[in-house]
């Protein structure tokens, strides 16, 4: 099992829209809207490292209105 957290910065006022889109992705297990340097934190889980890479590059980073992301992969 692969687990990661993604810190997401988005365009102003798009937090709720992105939250809704992220919640529709089956691998996203939790999503929070935050205040500060990042606007959202998403927790997601996959079975393999290849699936993790696919989710990051083809499902999450391709969402409209995302400005930047930082991915924190869990090692335990």
C-alpha positions in Angstrom: 0.0 0.0 0.0 1.3 3.5 -0.9 0.1 6.5 1.0 0.8 10.2 0.4 -0.4 13.7 1.4 -0.5 16.5 -1.1 -0.3 20.2 -0.2 -2.2 22.2 -2.8 -2.2 25.9 -3.6 -5.1 27.0 -5.9 -6.4 30.2 -7.4 -8.2 32.5 -5.0 -11.8 31.5 -4.3 -11.5 28.0 -5.9 -10.9 26.0 -2.7 -14.5 24.6 -2.5 -14.6 23.7 -6.2 -11.3 21.8 -5.9 -12.3 20.1 -2.7 -15.4 18.8 -4.5 -13.4 17.5 -7.4 -10.8 15.9 -5.2 -13.5 14.1 -3.2 -14.7 12.4 -6.4 -11.3 10.7 -6.9 -11.7 7.2 -5.3 -8.0 7.1 -4.1 -8.5 10.4 -2.2 -9.4 9.2 1.3 -9.5 12.6 3.0 -9.4 16.2 2.0 -9.3 19.4 4.0 -9.5 23.1 3.2 -6.8 25.0 5.1 -5.6 28.6 5.6 -2.0 29.6 5.2 0.6 28.8 2.6 -1.6 25.9 1.2 -5.3 25.9 0.5 -6.0 22.2 0.6 -4.5 19.0 2.0 -5.4 15.7 0.3 -4.6 12.2 1.7 -4.6 9.5 -0.9 -3.8 5.8 -1.0 -3.0 3.4 -3.8 -1.9 -0.3 -4.1 1.4 0.3 -6.0 4.0 3.1 -6.6 3.0 3.1 -10.3 -0.6 3.8 -9.3 0.6 6.6 -7.0 2.5 8.3 -9.8 -0.5 7.9 -12.1 -2.9 9.6 -9.6 -0.5 12.4 -9.0 0.3 13.2 -12.6 -3.0 12.4 -14.4 -5.8 12.9 -11.9 -4.7 15.5 -9.4 -2.2 17.8 -11.0 -4.4 18.1 -14.2 -7.3 19.7 -12.3 -8.0 23.2 -13.4 -7.3 26.1 -11.0 -4.3 24.3 -9.2 -1.3 26.6 -9.0 1.2 24.3 -7.3 1.5 21.1 -5.3 3.9 19.4 -2.9 3.6 15.7 -2.4 4.6 14.0 0.8 4.9 10.3 0.4 4.6 8.2 3.6 7.4 5.7 4.1 6.0 3.3 6.8 
